[in-house]
Amino acid sequence: MDLLTPGLGLLAWTALLIIPLIIGLFLVFKIWKREDFDQTTKLLWTIVIIFAPILGFILFLIFGRKQKIISIK
């Protein structure tokens, strides 16, 4: 098998590396654009996203998003 010939395995590994990188960059950009986070919170979220992109993405979806408050009358 020629190492330069791309196969399905190479494509899968590339996707596993590229997709979390793109998601991580998007989240870091989104975090630093937010007005409601202070600098420390932005830095902590950035560190989490850099060192654990998939876990950081899930944690940000659970804890970091803006919560909409719905009042029940």
N, C-alpha and C positions, 0 to 999 in steps of 0.2 A: 504494500500500500504506500502510495506516495504521500509524504507529509504535507506537501504544498497543495494537494487536491482537497478542496473543502468538501466535507461530508456532513451528514446530518448531526453527527456527534460534535463536530467543530462548531456548527451553527448553534446547537443547543448550549454549549459551554459559553460561546460568545454572548448569547442572549442572557444567560445567567449572570454574566459579568456586567453587561452594558445596561440592562434594564434597571437594576438597583442603583447604578451610578446616575442615570437620568432622573430617576425618582428622587434620589438624594439631593441632587443639584436643584431640582424644582422645589423641594421642601425647604432647603436652606434659603433660597431666594424668597420664597413665600414667608418664611419666618422673619427674615430681616426687613421685609416690607411692612410688617404689622406694627401698628401704632400702640396697641394695648399691652405689648410685652416690653419690659424694661431690658436693659442691656445684658444683665446677668441671665435672665431667662432665655434670651436669644442665644447667648453663648452656650448655655447648657443644652438647649435643644440642638444646636449645631453640632456639638460634640457627640451627642447621642446618635444623630443622623450619620455622622462621618464614621463612627466606630461600629455601628450596627444598623446599616441602612434599612433592612427589611423589618427588623424589630422596632427601630426608631420610627418607621413609617406607620406601623400598627399602633405604637404608643401615641404618636401625634394624632392619629385619627380618633383615638379614645379620649385622650386627655388635653390635647393642645388646640383643638378646634374651638372656634367661637360657639358658645352655647346660646341657642335662641330660647328666650324665656317666654312661655306662653301663659298668659293669665287666664284663669278659669273664672267666669263670672256666674 
